[in-house]
Amino acid sequence: MTSISIPTILHYKIKAARRHCKMTQQQLADAIGVSRPAVSLWESTDPVVRNEPTRNRLRKLAIVTGAPLHWLM
């Protein structure tokens, strides 16, 4: 069976949730306990440098922004 790679859109959703709350990357980072560069990497459109938050951080992001966790995932 061949695995299919589905491109992630999580980085778009993180950015949309943050912007909806009118937060800067620094404000979001402070609210969930990470660095601003970490948030920047989560939102990056460059797949070479982009990474994803842990489930725990994603949960905190959902709480802070009010975005439904199931929507983010």
mmJSON file of the N, C-alpha and C atoms, coordinates in Angstrom:
{"data_MODEL":{"atom_site":{
"group_PDB":["ATOM","ATOM","ATOM","ATOM","ATOM","ATOM","ATOM","ATOM","ATOM","ATOM","ATOM","ATOM","ATOM","ATOM","ATOM","ATOM","ATOM","ATOM","ATOM","ATOM","ATOM","ATOM","ATOM","ATOM","ATOM","ATOM","ATOM","ATOM","ATOM","ATOM","ATOM","ATOM","ATOM","ATOM","ATOM","ATOM","ATOM","ATOM","ATOM","ATOM","ATOM","ATOM","ATOM","ATOM","ATOM","ATOM","ATOM","ATOM","ATOM","ATOM","ATOM","ATOM","ATOM","ATOM","ATOM","ATOM","ATOM","ATOM","ATOM","ATOM","ATOM","ATOM","ATOM","ATOM","ATOM","ATOM","ATOM","ATOM","ATOM","ATOM","ATOM","ATOM","ATOM","ATOM","ATOM","ATOM","ATOM","ATOM","ATOM","ATOM","ATOM","ATOM","ATOM","ATOM","ATOM","ATOM","ATOM","ATOM","ATOM","ATOM","ATOM","ATOM","ATOM","ATOM","ATOM","ATOM","ATOM","ATOM","ATOM","ATOM","ATOM","ATOM","ATOM","ATOM","ATOM","ATOM","ATOM","ATOM","ATOM","ATOM","ATOM","ATOM","ATOM","ATOM","ATOM","ATOM","ATOM","ATOM","ATOM","ATOM","ATOM","ATOM","ATOM","ATOM","ATOM","ATOM","ATOM","ATOM","ATOM","ATOM","ATOM","ATOM","ATOM","ATOM","ATOM","ATOM","ATOM","ATOM","ATOM","ATOM","ATOM","ATOM","ATOM","ATOM","ATOM","ATOM","ATOM","ATOM","ATOM","ATOM","ATOM","ATOM","ATOM","ATOM","ATOM","ATOM","ATOM","ATOM","ATOM","ATOM","ATOM","ATOM","ATOM","ATOM","ATOM","ATOM","ATOM","ATOM","ATOM","ATOM","ATOM","ATOM","ATOM","ATOM","ATOM","ATOM","ATOM","ATOM","ATOM","ATOM","ATOM","ATOM","ATOM","ATOM","ATOM","ATOM","ATOM","ATOM","ATOM","ATOM","ATOM","ATOM","ATOM","ATOM","ATOM","ATOM","ATOM","ATOM","ATOM","ATOM","ATOM","ATOM","ATOM","ATOM","ATOM","ATOM","ATOM","ATOM","ATOM","ATOM","ATOM","ATOM","ATOM","ATOM","ATOM","ATOM","ATOM","ATOM","ATOM"],
"id":[1,2,3,4,5,6,7,8,9,10,11,12,13,14,15,16,17,18,19,20,21,22,23,24,25,26,27,28,29,30,31,32,33,34,35,36,37,38,39,40,41,42,43,44,45,46,47,48,49,50,51,52,53,54,55,56,57,58,59,60,61,62,63,64,65,66,67,68,69,70,71,72,73,74,75,76,77,78,79,80,81,82,83,84,85,86,87,88,89,90,91,92,93,94,95,96,97,98,99,100,101,102,103,104,105,106,107,108,109,110,111,112,113,114,115,116,117,118,119,120,121,122,123,124,125,126,127,128,129,130,131,132,133,134,135,136,137,138,139,140,141,142,143,144,145,146,147,148,149,150,151,152,153,154,155,156,157,158,159,160,161,162,163,164,165,166,167,168,169,170,171,172,173,174,175,176,177,178,179,180,181,182,183,184,185,186,187,188,189,190,191,192,193,194,195,196,197,198,199,200,201,202,203,204,205,206,207,208,209,210,211,212,213,214,215,216,217,218,219],
"type_symbol":["N","C","C","N","C","C","N","C","C","N","C","C","N","C","C","N","C","C","N","C","C","N","C","C","N","C","C","N","C","C","N","C","C","N","C","C","N","C","C","N","C","C","N","C","C","N","C","C","N","C","C","N","C","C","N","C","C","N","C","C","N","C","C","N","C","C","N","C","C","N","C","C","N","C","C","N","C","C","N","C","C","N","C","C","N","C","C","N","C","C","N","C","C","N","C","C","N","C","C","N","C","C","N","C","C","N","C","C","N","C","C","N","C","C","N","C","C","N","C","C","N","C","C","N","C","C","N","C","C","N","C","C","N","C","C","N","C","C","N","C","C","N","C","C","N","C","C","N","C","C","N","C","C","N","C","C","N","C","C","N","C","C","N","C","C","N","C","C","N","C","C","N","C","C","N","C","C","N","C","C","N","C","C","N","C","C","N","C","C","N","C","C","N","C","C","N","C","C","N","C","C","N","C","C","N","C","C","N","C","C","N","C","C","N","C","C","N","C","C"],
"label_atom_id":["N","CA","C","N","CA","C","N","CA","C","N","CA","C","N","CA","C","N","CA","C","N","CA","C","N","CA","C","N","CA","C","N","CA","C","N","CA","C","N","CA","C","N","CA","C","N","CA","C","N","CA","C","N","CA","C","N","CA","C","N","CA","C","N","CA","C","N","CA","C","N","CA","C","N","CA","C","N","CA","C","N","CA","C","N","CA","C","N","CA","C","N","CA","C","N","CA","C","N","CA","C","N","CA","C","N","CA","C","N","CA","C","N","CA","C","N","CA","C","N","CA","C","N","CA","C","N","CA","C","N","CA","C","N","CA","C","N","CA","C","N","CA","C","N","CA","C","N","CA","C","N","CA","C","N","CA","C","N","CA","C","N","CA","C","N","CA","C","N","CA","C","N","CA","C","N","CA","C","N","CA","C","N","CA","C","N","CA","C","N","CA","C","N","CA","C","N","CA","C","N","CA","C","N","CA","C","N","CA","C","N","CA","C","N","CA","C","N","CA","C","N","CA","C","N","CA","C","N","CA","C","N","CA","C","N","CA","C","N","CA","C","N","CA","C","N","CA","C","N","CA","C","N","CA","C"],
"label_alt_id":[null,null,null,null,null,null,null,null,null,null,null,null,null,null,null,null,null,null,null,null,null,null,null,null,null,null,null,null,null,null,null,null,null,null,null,null,null,null,null,null,null,null,null,null,null,null,null,null,null,null,null,null,null,null,null,null,null,null,null,null,null,null,null,null,null,null,null,null,null,null,null,null,null,null,null,null,null,null,null,null,null,null,null,null,null,null,null,null,null,null,null,null,null,null,null,null,null,null,null,null,null,null,null,null,null,null,null,null,null,null,null,null,null,null,null,null,null,null,null,null,null,null,null,null,null,null,null,null,null,null,null,null,null,null,null,null,null,null,null,null,null,null,null,null,null,null,null,null,null,null,null,null,null,null,null,null,null,null,null,null,null,null,null,null,null,null,null,null,null,null,null,null,null,null,null,null,null,null,null,null,null,null,null,null,null,null,null,null,null,null,null,null,null,null,null,null,null,null,null,null,null,null,null,null,null,null,null,null,null,null,null,null,null,null,null,null,null,null,null],
"label_comp_id":["MET","MET","MET","THR","THR","THR","SER","SER","SER","ILE","ILE","ILE","SER","SER","SER","ILE","ILE","ILE","PRO","PRO","PRO","THR","THR","THR","ILE","ILE","ILE","LEU","LEU","LEU","HIS","HIS","HIS","TYR","TYR","TYR","LYS","LYS","LYS","ILE","ILE","ILE","LYS","LYS","LYS","ALA","ALA","ALA","ALA","ALA","ALA","ARG","ARG","ARG","ARG","ARG","ARG","HIS","HIS","HIS","CYS","CYS","CYS","LYS","LYS","LYS","MET","MET","MET","THR","THR","THR","GLN","GLN","GLN","GLN","GLN","GLN","GLN","GLN","GLN","LEU","LEU","LEU","ALA","ALA","ALA","ASP","ASP","ASP","ALA","ALA","ALA","ILE","ILE","ILE","GLY","GLY","GLY","VAL","VAL","VAL","SER","SER","SER","ARG","ARG","ARG","PRO","PRO","PRO","ALA","ALA","ALA","VAL","VAL","VAL","SER","SER","SER","LEU","LEU","LEU","TRP","TRP","TRP","GLU","GLU","GLU","SER","SER","SER","THR","THR","THR","ASP","ASP","ASP","PRO","PRO","PRO","VAL","VAL","VAL","VAL","VAL","VAL","ARG","ARG","ARG","ASN","ASN","ASN","GLU","GLU","GLU","PRO","PRO","PRO","THR","THR","THR","ARG","ARG","ARG","ASN","ASN","ASN","ARG","ARG","ARG","LEU","LEU","LEU","ARG","ARG","ARG","LYS","LYS","LYS","LEU","LEU","LEU","ALA","ALA","ALA","ILE","ILE","ILE","VAL","VAL","VAL","THR","THR","THR","GLY","GLY","GLY","ALA","ALA","ALA","PRO","PRO","PRO","LEU","LEU","LEU","HIS","HIS","HIS","TRP","TRP","TRP","LEU","LEU","LEU","MET","MET","MET"],
"label_asym_id":["A","A","A","A","A","A","A","A","A","A","A","A","A","A","A","A","A","A","A","A","A","A","A","A","A","A","A","A","A","A","A","A","A","A","A","A","A","A","A","A","A","A","A","A","A","A","A","A","A","A","A","A","A","A","A","A","A","A","A","A","A","A","A","A","A","A","A","A","A","A","A","A","A","A","A","A","A","A","A","A","A","A","A","A","A","A","A","A","A","A","A","A","A","A","A","A","A","A","A","A","A","A","A","A","A","A","A","A","A","A","A","A","A","A","A","A","A","A","A","A","A","A","A","A","A","A","A","A","A","A","A","A","A","A","A","A","A","A","A","A","A","A","A","A","A","A","A","A","A","A","A","A","A","A","A","A","A","A","A","A","A","A","A","A","A","A","A","A","A","A","A","A","A","A","A","A","A","A","A","A","A","A","A","A","A","A","A","A","A","A","A","A","A","A","A","A","A","A","A","A","A","A","A","A","A","A","A","A","A","A","A","A","A","A","A","A","A","A","A"],
"label_entity_id":["1","1","1","1","1","1","1","1","1","1","1","1","1","1","1","1","1","1","1","1","1","1","1","1","1","1","1","1","1","1","1","1","1","1","1","1","1","1","1","1","1","1","1","1","1","1","1","1","1","1","1","1","1","1","1","1","1","1","1","1","1","1","1","1","1","1","1","1","1","1","1","1","1","1","1","1","1","1","1","1","1","1","1","1","1","1","1","1","1","1","1","1","1","1","1","1","1","1","1","1","1","1","1","1","1","1","1","1","1","1","1","1","1","1","1","1","1","1","1","1","1","1","1","1","1","1","1","1","1","1","1","1","1","1","1","1","1","1","1","1","1","1","1","1","1","1","1","1","1","1","1","1","1","1","1","1","1","1","1","1","1","1","1","1","1","1","1","1","1","1","1","1","1","1","1","1","1","1","1","1","1","1","1","1","1","1","1","1","1","1","1","1","1","1","1","1","1","1","1","1","1","1","1","1","1","1","1","1","1","1","1","1","1","1","1","1","1","1","1"],
"label_seq_id":[1,1,1,2,2,2,3,3,3,4,4,4,5,5,5,6,6,6,7,7,7,8,8,8,9,9,9,10,10,10,11,11,11,12,12,12,13,13,13,14,14,14,15,15,15,16,16,16,17,17,17,18,18,18,19,19,19,20,20,20,21,21,21,22,22,22,23,23,23,24,24,24,25,25,25,26,26,26,27,27,27,28,28,28,29,29,29,30,30,30,31,31,31,32,32,32,33,33,33,34,34,34,35,35,35,36,36,36,37,37,37,38,38,38,39,39,39,40,40,40,41,41,41,42,42,42,43,43,43,44,44,44,45,45,45,46,46,46,47,47,47,48,48,48,49,49,49,50,50,50,51,51,51,52,52,52,53,53,53,54,54,54,55,55,55,56,56,56,57,57,57,58,58,58,59,59,59,60,60,60,61,61,61,62,62,62,63,63,63,64,64,64,65,65,65,66,66,66,67,67,67,68,68,68,69,69,69,70,70,70,71,71,71,72,72,72,73,73,73],
"pdbx_PDB_ins_code":[null,null,null,null,null,null,null,null,null,null,null,null,null,null,null,null,null,null,null,null,null,null,null,null,null,null,null,null,null,null,null,null,null,null,null,null,null,null,null,null,null,null,null,null,null,null,null,null,null,null,null,null,null,null,null,null,null,null,null,null,null,null,null,null,null,null,null,null,null,null,null,null,null,null,null,null,null,null,null,null,null,null,null,null,null,null,null,null,null,null,null,null,null,null,null,null,null,null,null,null,null,null,null,null,null,null,null,null,null,null,null,null,null,null,null,null,null,null,null,null,null,null,null,null,null,null,null,null,null,null,null,null,null,null,null,null,null,null,null,null,null,null,null,null,null,null,null,null,null,null,null,null,null,null,null,null,null,null,null,null,null,null,null,null,null,null,null,null,null,null,null,null,null,null,null,null,null,null,null,null,null,null,null,null,null,null,null,null,null,null,null,null,null,null,null,null,null,null,null,null,null,null,null,null,null,null,null,null,null,null,null,null,null,null,null,null,null,null,null],
"Cartn_x":[0.837,0.0,0.89,0.593,1.36,0.793,1.692,1.203,1.055,0.033,-0.241,0.112,0.864,1.241,0.221,-0.478,-1.457,-0.831,-0.754,-0.137,-0.917,-0.187,-0.823,-1.262,-2.347,-2.775,-2.8,-2.204,-2.172,-1.541,-0.474,0.194,-0.738,-1.621,-2.597,-3.619,-4.032,-5.03,-4.482,-3.23,-2.618,-2.575,-2.14,-2.053,-3.436,-4.418,-5.778,-6.353,-6.123,-6.618,-5.963,-4.655,-3.926,-4.415,-4.578,-5.034,-6.467,-7.296,-8.687,-8.733,-7.794,-7.711,-6.925,-6.466,-5.675,-4.433,-3.767,-2.554,-1.343,-0.244,1.029,1.591,2.611,3.275,3.848,4.382,4.963,3.896,2.731,1.656,1.176,1.038,0.625,1.695,2.941,4.046,4.049,3.899,3.868,2.687,1.556,0.344,0.437,1.193,1.271,2.633,3.533,4.811,5.863,5.926,6.975,7.646,8.648,9.324,8.59,8.813,8.208,8.71,10.024,10.461,9.757,9.344,8.609,7.277,6.571,5.292,5.531,6.592,6.935,7.17,7.846,8.094,6.805,5.884,4.587,3.784,3.929,3.16,3.88,5.095,5.9,5.256,5.318,4.821,5.917,7.133,8.26,8.325,8.003,7.983,9.351,10.411,11.757,12.025,11.545,11.815,10.621,9.434,8.22,8.232,7.722,7.471,6.108,5.658,4.323,4.411,3.451,3.444,3.092,3.516,3.125,1.618,1.041,-0.399,-0.745,0.126,-0.106,-0.103,0.853,0.918,-0.282,-0.691,-1.853,-3.112,-3.213,-4.334,-4.35,-3.18,-3.079,-3.425,-2.966,-3.266,-4.772,-5.444,-6.901,-7.597,-7.122,-7.722,-7.512,-6.293,-5.952,-6.698,-6.788,-7.409,-8.91,-9.391,-10.805,-11.114,-10.086,-10.274,-10.575,-11.568,-11.846,-10.649,-10.29,-9.148,-9.336,-10.544,-10.775,-10.594,-10.848,-10.626,-9.129,-8.367,-6.93,-6.296,-6.764,-6.18,-6.705],
"Cartn_y":[-1.169,0.0,1.243,2.183,3.412,4.459,5.135,6.206,7.479,8.235,9.477,10.626,11.575,12.738,13.851,14.222,15.294,16.549,17.627,18.831,19.38,19.827,20.365,21.801,22.155,23.547,24.102,23.366,23.797,25.175,25.43,26.727,27.873,27.672,28.702,28.897,27.808,27.881,28.56,28.284,28.931,30.44,30.839,32.263,32.906,32.227,32.765,32.928,31.951,32.022,33.179,33.331,34.419,35.771,35.917,37.193,37.508,36.481,36.682,37.305,36.922,37.458,38.763,39.22,40.446,40.385,39.251,39.042,39.057,39.544,39.426,38.04,37.675,36.402,36.404,37.546,37.635,37.459,38.069,37.931,36.49,35.823,34.42,33.565,33.825,33.067,33.216,34.448,34.69,33.977,33.966,33.37,31.856,31.216,29.753,29.241,30.157,29.756,29.25,29.857,29.509,30.796,30.661,31.84,32.347,33.606,34.16,33.433,33.092,32.327,30.972,30.363,29.092,29.311,30.363,30.673,30.98,31.713,32.041,30.775,29.8,28.539,27.749,27.825,27.133,27.737,29.044,29.743,29.81,29.353,29.47,28.724,29.342,28.681,27.86,27.975,27.217,25.845,24.79,23.455,22.967,23.587,23.178,23.587,24.755,25.24,25.078,24.913,24.845,23.628,23.816,22.686,22.876,21.898,21.947,21.905,22.547,22.526,21.138,20.87,19.619,19.672,18.546,18.51,19.398,19.393,20.222,21.712,22.122,23.517,23.858,22.916,23.134,23.308,22.531,22.661,24.052,24.516,25.854,26.927,26.741,27.687,27.784,26.647,26.634,27.39,27.19,27.87,29.379,29.783,31.215,31.929,31.291,31.95,31.694,30.684,30.333,29.493,29.116,28.259,26.838,26.185,24.803,23.901,23.069,22.171,21.261,20.752,19.853,20.581,21.883,22.663,22.796,23.05,23.184,21.879,20.762,19.472,18.994],
"Cartn_z":[0.0,0.0,0.0,-0.854,-0.966,-0.033,0.696,1.563,0.738,1.069,0.37,1.301,0.798,1.587,1.351,2.414,2.311,2.9,2.114,2.634,3.824,4.827,6.016,5.793,6.411,6.386,7.805,8.728,10.111,10.242,9.48,9.589,9.221,8.254,7.895,9.02,9.623,10.688,11.941,12.267,13.428,13.206,12.038,11.723,11.719,11.16,11.12,12.525,13.384,14.764,15.505,15.314,15.978,15.487,14.199,13.636,14.042,14.128,14.552,15.951,16.784,18.153,18.212,17.053,16.971,17.868,17.824,18.609,17.698,18.232,17.524,17.799,17.054,17.323,18.734,19.17,20.51,21.583,21.4,22.377,22.477,21.343,21.359,22.027,21.679,22.274,23.792,24.277,25.721,26.38,25.703,26.27,26.408,25.516,25.59,26.054,26.346,26.931,25.975,24.794,23.83,23.361,22.528,21.983,20.742,20.401,19.19,17.944,17.868,16.695,16.545,17.66,17.574,16.855,17.23,16.57,15.092,14.81,13.429,12.603,13.186,12.472,12.279,13.231,13.077,11.937,11.719,10.688,9.349,9.292,8.076,6.906,5.738,4.53,3.857,4.359,3.807,4.481,3.758,4.368,4.843,4.368,4.778,6.223,6.626,7.986,8.927,8.38,9.195,10.111,11.32,12.206,12.842,13.571,14.159,15.675,16.322,17.792,18.314,19.543,20.189,20.452,20.761,21.056,22.247,23.246,24.423,24.054,23.239,22.806,21.92,21.089,20.23,21.075,22.151,23.077,23.711,24.159,24.745,23.716,22.495,21.431,21.206,21.239,21.068,22.2,23.414,24.561,24.458,24.164,24.105,22.98,21.823,20.673,20.564,21.268,21.156,19.935,19.203,18.022,18.477,17.897,18.273,17.967,18.932,18.762,17.557,17.37,16.238,14.908,14.863,13.633,13.352,14.415,14.241,13.776,14.316,13.992,12.658],
"occupancy":[1.0,1.0,1.0,1.0,1.0,1.0,1.0,1.0,1.0,1.0,1.0,1.0,1.0,1.0,1.0,1.0,1.0,1.0,1.0,1.0,1.0,1.0,1.0,1.0,1.0,1.0,1.0,1.0,1.0,1.0,1.0,1.0,1.0,1.0,1.0,1.0,1.0,1.0,1.0,1.0,1.0,1.0,1.0,1.0,1.0,1.0,1.0,1.0,1.0,1.0,1.0,1.0,1.0,1.0,1.0,1.0,1.0,1.0,1.0,1.0,1.0,1.0,1.0,1.0,1.0,1.0,1.0,1.0,1.0,1.0,1.0,1.0,1.0,1.0,1.0,1.0,1.0,1.0,1.0,1.0,1.0,1.0,1.0,1.0,1.0,1.0,1.0,1.0,1.0,1.0,1.0,1.0,1.0,1.0,1.0,1.0,1.0,1.0,1.0,1.0,1.0,1.0,1.0,1.0,1.0,1.0,1.0,1.0,1.0,1.0,1.0,1.0,1.0,1.0,1.0,1.0,1.0,1.0,1.0,1.0,1.0,1.0,1.0,1.0,1.0,1.0,1.0,1.0,1.0,1.0,1.0,1.0,1.0,1.0,1.0,1.0,1.0,1.0,1.0,1.0,1.0,1.0,1.0,1.0,1.0,1.0,1.0,1.0,1.0,1.0,1.0,1.0,1.0,1.0,1.0,1.0,1.0,1.0,1.0,1.0,1.0,1.0,1.0,1.0,1.0,1.0,1.0,1.0,1.0,1.0,1.0,1.0,1.0,1.0,1.0,1.0,1.0,1.0,1.0,1.0,1.0,1.0,1.0,1.0,1.0,1.0,1.0,1.0,1.0,1.0,1.0,1.0,1.0,1.0,1.0,1.0,1.0,1.0,1.0,1.0,1.0,1.0,1.0,1.0,1.0,1.0,1.0,1.0,1.0,1.0,1.0,1.0,1.0,1.0,1.0,1.0,1.0,1.0,1.0],
"B_iso_or_equiv":[0.0,0.0,0.0,0.0,0.0,0.0,0.0,0.0,0.0,0.0,0.0,0.0,0.0,0.0,0.0,0.0,0.0,0.0,0.0,0.0,0.0,0.0,0.0,0.0,0.0,0.0,0.0,0.0,0.0,0.0,0.0,0.0,0.0,0.0,0.0,0.0,0.0,0.0,0.0,0.0,0.0,0.0,0.0,0.0,0.0,0.0,0.0,0.0,0.0,0.0,0.0,0.0,0.0,0.0,0.0,0.0,0.0,0.0,0.0,0.0,0.0,0.0,0.0,0.0,0.0,0.0,0.0,0.0,0.0,0.0,0.0,0.0,0.0,0.0,0.0,0.0,0.0,0.0,0.0,0.0,0.0,0.0,0.0,0.0,0.0,0.0,0.0,0.0,0.0,0.0,0.0,0.0,0.0,0.0,0.0,0.0,0.0,0.0,0.0,0.0,0.0,0.0,0.0,0.0,0.0,0.0,0.0,0.0,0.0,0.0,0.0,0.0,0.0,0.0,0.0,0.0,0.0,0.0,0.0,0.0,0.0,0.0,0.0,0.0,0.0,0.0,0.0,0.0,0.0,0.0,0.0,0.0,0.0,0.0,0.0,0.0,0.0,0.0,0.0,0.0,0.0,0.0,0.0,0.0,0.0,0.0,0.0,0.0,0.0,0.0,0.0,0.0,0.0,0.0,0.0,0.0,0.0,0.0,0.0,0.0,0.0,0.0,0.0,0.0,0.0,0.0,0.0,0.0,0.0,0.0,0.0,0.0,0.0,0.0,0.0,0.0,0.0,0.0,0.0,0.0,0.0,0.0,0.0,0.0,0.0,0.0,0.0,0.0,0.0,0.0,0.0,0.0,0.0,0.0,0.0,0.0,0.0,0.0,0.0,0.0,0.0,0.0,0.0,0.0,0.0,0.0,0.0,0.0,0.0,0.0,0.0,0.0,0.0,0.0,0.0,0.0,0.0,0.0,0.0],
"pdbx_formal_charge":[null,null,null,null,null,null,null,null,null,null,null,null,null,null,null,null,null,null,null,null,null,null,null,null,null,null,null,null,null,null,null,null,null,null,null,null,null,null,null,null,null,null,null,null,null,null,null,null,null,null,null,null,null,null,null,null,null,null,null,null,null,null,null,null,null,null,null,null,null,null,null,null,null,null,null,null,null,null,null,null,null,null,null,null,null,null,null,null,null,null,null,null,null,null,null,null,null,null,null,null,null,null,null,null,null,null,null,null,null,null,null,null,null,null,null,null,null,null,null,null,null,null,null,null,null,null,null,null,null,null,null,null,null,null,null,null,null,null,null,null,null,null,null,null,null,null,null,null,null,null,null,null,null,null,null,null,null,null,null,null,null,null,null,null,null,null,null,null,null,null,null,null,null,null,null,null,null,null,null,null,null,null,null,null,null,null,null,null,null,null,null,null,null,null,null,null,null,null,null,null,null,null,null,null,null,null,null,null,null,null,null,null,null,null,null,null,null,null,null],
"auth_seq_id":[1,1,1,2,2,2,3,3,3,4,4,4,5,5,5,6,6,6,7,7,7,8,8,8,9,9,9,10,10,10,11,11,11,12,12,12,13,13,13,14,14,14,15,15,15,16,16,16,17,17,17,18,18,18,19,19,19,20,20,20,21,21,21,22,22,22,23,23,23,24,24,24,25,25,25,26,26,26,27,27,27,28,28,28,29,29,29,30,30,30,31,31,31,32,32,32,33,33,33,34,34,34,35,35,35,36,36,36,37,37,37,38,38,38,39,39,39,40,40,40,41,41,41,42,42,42,43,43,43,44,44,44,45,45,45,46,46,46,47,47,47,48,48,48,49,49,49,50,50,50,51,51,51,52,52,52,53,53,53,54,54,54,55,55,55,56,56,56,57,57,57,58,58,58,59,59,59,60,60,60,61,61,61,62,62,62,63,63,63,64,64,64,65,65,65,66,66,66,67,67,67,68,68,68,69,69,69,70,70,70,71,71,71,72,72,72,73,73,73],
"auth_comp_id":["MET","MET","MET","THR","THR","THR","SER","SER","SER","ILE","ILE","ILE","SER","SER","SER","ILE","ILE","ILE","PRO","PRO","PRO","THR","THR","THR","ILE","ILE","ILE","LEU","LEU","LEU","HIS","HIS","HIS","TYR","TYR","TYR","LYS","LYS","LYS","ILE","ILE","ILE","LYS","LYS","LYS","ALA","ALA","ALA","ALA","ALA","ALA","ARG","ARG","ARG","ARG","ARG","ARG","HIS","HIS","HIS","CYS","CYS","CYS","LYS","LYS","LYS","MET","MET","MET","THR","THR","THR","GLN","GLN","GLN","GLN","GLN","GLN","GLN","GLN","GLN","LEU","LEU","LEU","ALA","ALA","ALA","ASP","ASP","ASP","ALA","ALA","ALA","ILE","ILE","ILE","GLY","GLY","GLY","VAL","VAL","VAL","SER","SER","SER","ARG","ARG","ARG","PRO","PRO","PRO","ALA","ALA","ALA","VAL","VAL","VAL","SER","SER","SER","LEU","LEU","LEU","TRP","TRP","TRP","GLU","GLU","GLU","SER","SER","SER","THR","THR","THR","ASP","ASP","ASP","PRO","PRO","PRO","VAL","VAL","VAL","VAL","VAL","VAL","ARG","ARG","ARG","ASN","ASN","ASN","GLU","GLU","GLU","PRO","PRO","PRO","THR","THR","THR","ARG","ARG","ARG","ASN","ASN","ASN","ARG","ARG","ARG","LEU","LEU","LEU","ARG","ARG","ARG","LYS","LYS","LYS","LEU","LEU","LEU","ALA","ALA","ALA","ILE","ILE","ILE","VAL","VAL","VAL","THR","THR","THR","GLY","GLY","GLY","ALA","ALA","ALA","PRO","PRO","PRO","LEU","LEU","LEU","HIS","HIS","HIS","TRP","TRP","TRP","LEU","LEU","LEU","MET","MET","MET"],
"auth_asym_id":["A","A","A","A","A","A","A","A","A","A","A","A","A","A","A","A","A","A","A","A","A","A","A","A","A","A","A","A","A","A","A","A","A","A","A","A","A","A","A","A","A","A","A","A","A","A","A","A","A","A","A","A","A","A","A","A","A","A","A","A","A","A","A","A","A","A","A","A","A","A","A","A","A","A","A","A","A","A","A","A","A","A","A","A","A","A","A","A","A","A","A","A","A","A","A","A","A","A","A","A","A","A","A","A","A","A","A","A","A","A","A","A","A","A","A","A","A","A","A","A","A","A","A","A","A","A","A","A","A","A","A","A","A","A","A","A","A","A","A","A","A","A","A","A","A","A","A","A","A","A","A","A","A","A","A","A","A","A","A","A","A","A","A","A","A","A","A","A","A","A","A","A","A","A","A","A","A","A","A","A","A","A","A","A","A","A","A","A","A","A","A","A","A","A","A","A","A","A","A","A","A","A","A","A","A","A","A","A","A","A","A","A","A","A","A","A","A","A","A"],
"auth_atom_id":["N","CA","C","N","CA","C","N","CA","C","N","CA","C","N","CA","C","N","CA","C","N","CA","C","N","CA","C","N","CA","C","N","CA","C","N","CA","C","N","CA","C","N","CA","C","N","CA","C","N","CA","C","N","CA","C","N","CA","C","N","CA","C","N","CA","C","N","CA","C","N","CA","C","N","CA","C","N","CA","C","N","CA","C","N","CA","C","N","CA","C","N","CA","C","N","CA","C","N","CA","C","N","CA","C","N","CA","C","N","CA","C","N","CA","C","N","CA","C","N","CA","C","N","CA","C","N","CA","C","N","CA","C","N","CA","C","N","CA","C","N","CA","C","N","CA","C","N","CA","C","N","CA","C","N","CA","C","N","CA","C","N","CA","C","N","CA","C","N","CA","C","N","CA","C","N","CA","C","N","CA","C","N","CA","C","N","CA","C","N","CA","C","N","CA","C","N","CA","C","N","CA","C","N","CA","C","N","CA","C","N","CA","C","N","CA","C","N","CA","C","N","CA","C","N","CA","C","N","CA","C","N","CA","C","N","CA","C","N","CA","C","N","CA","C","N","CA","C","N","CA","C","N","CA","C"],
"pdbx_PDB_model_num":[1,1,1,1,1,1,1,1,1,1,1,1,1,1,1,1,1,1,1,1,1,1,1,1,1,1,1,1,1,1,1,1,1,1,1,1,1,1,1,1,1,1,1,1,1,1,1,1,1,1,1,1,1,1,1,1,1,1,1,1,1,1,1,1,1,1,1,1,1,1,1,1,1,1,1,1,1,1,1,1,1,1,1,1,1,1,1,1,1,1,1,1,1,1,1,1,1,1,1,1,1,1,1,1,1,1,1,1,1,1,1,1,1,1,1,1,1,1,1,1,1,1,1,1,1,1,1,1,1,1,1,1,1,1,1,1,1,1,1,1,1,1,1,1,1,1,1,1,1,1,1,1,1,1,1,1,1,1,1,1,1,1,1,1,1,1,1,1,1,1,1,1,1,1,1,1,1,1,1,1,1,1,1,1,1,1,1,1,1,1,1,1,1,1,1,1,1,1,1,1,1,1,1,1,1,1,1,1,1,1,1,1,1,1,1,1,1,1,1]
}}}
